[in-house]
Amino acid sequence: MHRATRLLLPLIWIVACGPLLAQMPFYTDNADVTDQGTLHFEIYNELDGLQSAQYPDLRQNTTNFKVNYGLPHNLELDFDIPYLAINRASGSQDSSGNGDADMGIKWNFSKAPRPRWIPALSASFYMEFPTGDETQGLGSGLADYWLNTILQEPFSDKTRLVFNFGYLFAGNTSTGVLGIQTTRGHVYTGGLSMQHDFTSRLTLGAELYGGVADKNGLGKNQLQALAGGAYAINNRMSFTFAALGGAHIASPKIGCQFGYEVDFPLRHAPDPPQSALNQTSSTSSNRRSP
C-alpha cells in the first residue's frame, strides 16, 4: 500500500465519530450534497484486471483521495486525485505515481418532496487537470471539461433509483489506462443504479455505467456493471465494498474495490442518517471517470 495511504487510514479511524452518508462505491453520482460547513473525506482502493486488448498492461491499482466541502444554497466543492500503479507484462516497465487531479462544483437545485412523486435533481461541473505523467500512462495529457446531470427517484425511505447523464466537452474520461481515451470529439456518459437499505447500517445496490465517443474510432466505448454497498461503522464513518466487471477495452475485465468515508463537521451538523447510503438527507458526491 502507498505510504500516504498507510498514514491516513489510522488517522481516519481515530477521528471518526458522528453522521456520515456515503456515495461510494458507485460510479453513478447521487443527487445530494455534503451538509453545509462539513468537510467530507473519502479514500478507496480499486484493483482491476484489464482487458486482453490492453496488453502489455495487465492490472491497474487505483488509490483515490477525495475531499468535499458543503457550501450554502445546496452547493458543494469537490477535489480529488488518484495514485496509480500499472502492472505490465514481462519486458515492459511498470509505472506508478499521481494521476490527473480534478476539481468541481455540484448544485442540488431540487430536492425530492414528500410525498415523493417528484425526483431530486442536481447538476455538477468538473475540470480535470493533466497532473499525471502521460509518458507512463498515468495521465491523459489533456484538460477535461465535464457536465453531469443527476435524477434521483426515491421509491420509499429505503429504496431509490439514481440516473446520470453526462457530456464531456473536451478531453477524455480516462484514469490511467482505464476509461475512454479519445483526444478530440466529445464523450457521452451514463449510469443507472438501484440502492436499498437492508438495515440501518447496511446498504446494498447494483449499477450499470458506461460511455461512448460521438465519433467512431475517436475513443473507446465502455460498459461495466458493479454490485456493492456500504456498512456504517458509526455515525460518521462507513466502510464500502464492491465487485465489478465490464466489456469493451475501456472497462476493467474484473475488479474489486474497498474504501472508507468520514465526515468532519466544522459547524453544527444535522441529526445522524438512517443508513450508510440513505439518500433522504444530505450526503457527499462521488464523481469518478468511467
C-alpha positions in Angstrom: 0.0 0.0 0.0 1.2 3.5 -0.8 2.9 5.2 2.2 0.4 8.1 2.3 -2.5 5.6 2.5 -0.9 3.8 5.5 -0.6 7.1 7.3 -4.1 8.4 6.5 -6.1 5.3 7.4 -5.2 5.3 11.1 -5.9 9.0 11.3 -9.4 8.4 9.9 -10.1 5.7 12.4 -9.0 7.9 15.3 -11.2 10.9 14.5 -14.3 9.2 13.1 -17.2 9.7 15.4 -20.6 11.3 14.1 -23.2 11.5 10.8 -21.9 10.1 7.5 -23.7 9.3 4.3 -21.8 7.7 1.5 -21.9 7.6 -2.3 -19.1 5.1 -2.7 -18.7 2.5 -4.1 -21.0 3.5 -7.0 -19.8 5.4 -10.1 -23.3 6.8 -10.5 -23.4 10.0 -8.6 -26.4 10.8 -6.2 -28.4 14.0 -6.1 -27.5 15.1 -2.6 -24.6 17.3 -1.5 -22.4 17.5 1.6 -24.0 19.3 4.5 -23.1 23.0 4.8 -20.0 23.5 6.9 -19.0 19.8 6.7 -15.7 18.5 5.4 -16.1 15.1 3.9 -13.1 12.9 3.2 -13.0 9.5 1.4 -10.4 7.1 0.2 -10.8 3.9 -1.8 -8.6 1.4 -3.4 -9.6 -0.4 -6.6 -7.7 -3.3 -8.2 -8.7 -4.1 -11.8 -7.7 -6.8 -14.1 -7.5 -5.3 -17.6 -9.0 -6.5 -20.9 -6.7 -8.5 -23.2 -6.8 -5.7 -25.7 -4.8 -3.6 -23.2 -1.7 -5.9 -23.4 1.0 -5.4 -22.3 -0.9 -3.6 -19.5 -2.2 -6.3 -17.2 -3.5 -4.8 -14.0 -4.2 -1.3 -12.6 -4.4 -0.4 -8.9 -6.1 2.9 -8.1 -6.0 4.6 -4.7 -8.2 7.7 -4.8 -8.2 10.6 -2.3 -11.2 12.9 -2.3 -12.4 15.9 -0.3 -15.8 17.6 -0.4 -17.0 20.7 1.4 -20.6 21.8 1.8 -21.5 25.4 0.9 -24.7 27.4 1.4 -27.5 27.2 -1.1 -27.1 23.4 -1.6 -23.7 23.7 -3.2 -20.7 21.5 -2.8 -17.0 21.9 -3.7 -15.0 18.8 -4.7 -11.4 17.9 -5.2 -9.8 14.5 -5.8 -6.5 13.0 -7.0 -5.7 9.3 -7.7 -2.5 7.4 -7.1 -2.0 4.8 -9.8 0.1 1.6 -10.1 0.1 -0.1 -13.5 1.5 -3.6 -13.8 2.7 -4.7 -17.2 3.9 -8.0 -18.8 7.5 -9.1 -18.6 9.6 -6.9 -20.8 7.6 -3.8 -20.2 8.2 -1.4 -17.4 5.6 -0.9 -14.6 4.6 2.6 -13.7 3.3 4.3 -10.6 2.6 7.9 -9.5 -0.1 10.5 -9.2 -2.8 10.6 -11.8 -4.8 13.6 -13.1 -6.4 15.8 -10.4 -9.9 17.2 -10.8 -12.0 20.0 -9.2 -15.7 20.6 -9.4 -18.8 22.1 -8.1 -22.2 20.5 -7.6 -25.7 22.0 -7.1 -28.7 20.2 -5.7 -31.4 22.5 -7.1 -34.4 20.4 -6.5 -34.9 18.1 -3.5 -37.5 15.2 -3.5 -40.5 16.4 -1.5 -42.9 14.3 0.5 -45.0 12.6 -0.8 -42.1 11.5 -3.1 -43.6 11.6 -6.6 -41.1 14.2 -7.9 -37.4 13.2 -8.2 -34.5 15.1 -6.8 -32.4 16.9 -9.4 -28.8 18.0 -9.4 -26.0 19.0 -11.8 -22.2 19.1 -11.5 -19.4 20.6 -13.5 -15.8 19.3 -13.3 -12.4 20.3 -14.6 -9.6 17.7 -14.7 -6.0 18.9 -15.0 -3.2 16.9 -16.6 -1.1 16.4 -13.5 -0.3 12.7 -14.2 2.7 11.7 -16.3 1.4 10.9 -19.8 4.5 9.1 -20.9 4.0 6.5 -18.2 0.3 6.1 -18.9 -0.6 7.8 -15.6 -2.4 10.8 -17.1 -4.2 11.8 -20.3 -2.1 14.9 -21.1 -5.4 16.8 -21.6 -7.6 19.2 -19.7 -11.1 17.8 -19.3 -14.4 19.7 -19.0 -17.4 17.6 -18.0 -21.0 18.3 -17.1 -23.1 15.7 -15.3 -26.9 15.7 -14.6 -28.5 13.7 -11.9 -32.0 12.4 -11.3 -32.8 10.5 -8.1 -36.2 8.9 -7.6 -36.9 7.7 -4.1 -39.4 4.8 -4.3 -39.5 4.7 -0.4 -37.4 5.6 2.6 -35.2 2.6 1.9 -35.1 2.2 -1.9 -34.0 4.6 -4.6 -33.2 4.7 -8.3 -30.4 7.1 -9.5 -29.8 8.1 -13.1 -26.9 10.1 -14.5 -26.3 11.6 -17.9 -23.0 13.3 -18.6 -21.4 15.2 -21.5 -17.6 15.7 -21.9 -17.0 18.9 -23.8 -13.2 18.3 -24.2 -10.6 15.9 -23.0 -11.3 12.3 -22.1 -12.7 10.2 -19.2 -9.6 8.0 -18.6 -8.0 7.3 -15.3 -4.6 5.7 -16.0 -5.2 3.1 -18.8 -9.0 2.7 -18.0 -11.7 4.9 -19.5 -12.4 6.4 -22.9 -9.2 7.8 -24.3 -10.3 10.0 -27.2 -8.2 13.1 -27.8 -10.8 15.0 -29.8 -14.5 15.0 -30.2 -16.9 14.5 -27.3 -18.0 11.7 -25.0 -21.4 10.9 -23.6 -21.6 9.1 -20.2 -24.5 7.5 -18.4 -25.3 5.4 -15.3 -28.2 3.7 -13.6 -28.1 2.4 -10.1 -30.6 0.9 -7.6 -29.9 1.0 -3.9 -31.7 -0.5 -0.9 -31.2 -0.1 2.8 -31.5 -3.6 4.3 -30.8 -2.4 7.8 -30.0 0.9 9.5 -26.3 0.1 8.9 -26.1 -2.0 5.7 -27.0 -0.7 2.2 -26.5 -2.8 -1.0 -27.0 -1.9 -4.6 -26.2 -2.6 -8.2 -25.5 -0.4 -11.3 -24.7 -0.2 -14.9 -22.3 2.5 -16.1 -20.8 3.4 -19.5 -19.8 5.8 -22.1 -19.4 6.3 -25.8 -17.5 8.8 -28.0 -19.5 10.8 -30.5 -17.4 9.6 -33.5 -16.4 6.1 -34.3 -12.7 5.5 -33.9 -12.1 8.5 -31.7 -12.1 6.6 -28.4 -13.0 3.5 -26.6 -16.6 2.6 -25.7 -17.2 1.4 -22.2 -19.8 -0.7 -20.4 -19.4 -2.1 -16.9 -21.5 -3.5 -14.1 -21.0 -3.1 -10.3 -22.5 -4.7 -7.2 -21.6 -3.5 -3.8 -22.6 -1.4 -0.8 -21.7 0.3 2.4 -21.6 -0.6 6.1 -21.9 2.2 8.7 -19.2 1.7 11.3 -20.5 4.6 13.4 -22.4 7.8 12.8 -19.6 9.5 10.8 -17.7 6.6 9.2 -18.6 4.0 6.7 -16.8 1.1 5.0 -17.6 0.5 1.4 -17.0 -2.5 -0.9 -17.8 -3.6 -4.5 -17.1 -6.2 -7.2 -17.2 -5.0 -10.8 -16.5 -6.1 -14.4 -17.2 -5.0 -17.9 -16.9 -5.2 -21.6 -15.0 -3.2 -24.2 -11.4 -2.1 -23.9 -12.1 1.0 -21.7 -13.7 -1.2 -18.9 -11.9 -3.4 -16.4 -12.4 -7.1 -17.1 -12.9 -7.8 -13.4 -12.1 -5.8 -10.3 -12.8 -5.2 -6.6 -13.0 -2.0 -4.5 -12.7 -1.2 -0.8 -13.0 2.2 0.8 -13.6 4.4 3.8 -15.5 7.7 4.3 -15.6 10.1 7.2 -17.3 13.5 7.9 -15.6 16.3 9.9 -18.4 18.8 10.8 -16.9 22.3 11.1 -20.2 23.7 12.4 -23.4 22.2 13.8 -24.4 19.2 11.7 -27.9 17.6 11.2 -29.1 14.5 13.0 -27.4 11.2 12.1 -28.6 9.5 9.0 -30.7 6.3 8.9 -28.2 4.2 6.9 -24.8 4.2 5.2 -26.2 5.2 1.8 -29.6 6.7 2.7 -30.1 9.5 0.2 -33.0 11.1 2.1 -30.7 13.7 3.6 -27.5 15.4 2.5 -24.5 13.4 1.5 -21.3 13.6 -0.5 -21.0 13.2 -4.2 -18.5 11.0 -5.9 -17.5 11.7 -9.5 -15.1 9.2 -10.9 -14.3 8.9 -14.5 -15.9 5.8 -16.1 
